[in-house]
């Protein structure tokens, strides 16, 4: 059996806030992936302009699309607003949904409080039902009080990010295995 190329993991930071806690989660996941020598990339949507589908004025869509097309798996970091995904994440799903099809995704969420932890399911459901994405059945949910400046001082949150990173990467490998007839 030929050896397969390792899966490429793309970490998507989907917050536009200059003080984004979900971006801190994404940066930590990316640093961890680099330390473990995983094939990983980071796309920070603050570096681009993604408007809803059908609107003029987006910038960097070709760069984002190319990065997403080459990915086998995604770690999506996003803020939780009013118990739902942000507008920028919705715009990404509208514009690039086909790049999630048949791939693996893990979710990391930063929220203001602890009560919206089930709201992650709105993104999971969209990925699973609209794009047939394999969603990792674990996620990271971190509230505002679990951050300090530009860091994650909470060992539990860091550990959960690392576990999600490894689970997503492992699932991407498993997803690449050839299907045998039974």
Steps between C-alpha positions, in 0.01 A plus 500: 500500500635841403571743778259789494587861547412625848176693522519878489327673789375854447421711804241769424487800731165660421481795737541859390545638851842645579474341847373164382519212742414249226809626313706422811363144488589474130852632548558257785373211285729608215805527729422156640466355148838648405664362816363156413618542139153457355427629151288799601416847384323797655257733324404804705197669347618835640752490216222476238158645428223245464156644434179296475442311178379728222654817643781682322820609676648181643879473494725197530237244402739328258761459776245364747350268239840358403594437866165334566511287187836355602387415853393155617372627833405825669512645848252786501535761772212740537337734747152427623256786446143477626529122526603465136791527259638835390402662171851447362484125566160487332647684200788250484256209506292662225800571278720197567262229618602260222855491642366340819328214315620159611770649722547508877439802726558582866342801670641749752276772644563803716196640679419770749357259755455132571134458408523470121707184476231313302493781242801337334251254352367759254837501323539121532155443354566733207828324423354150535169547319579764239855394412532138617795592719621250760484702823725385784275413797693720744540874500667778693274751671675776693339791678643848547626432853729221375729744314755751611622766257632309196540167676313196622610469864253218558676162465167325444423714194850448357463127554161496325642691202783246475258207528274648231798563273617139531147357468438705184835404348449132586149504351641655182747209472223247561280672246772451236517123543373311199156352533501127456204295396349289772 
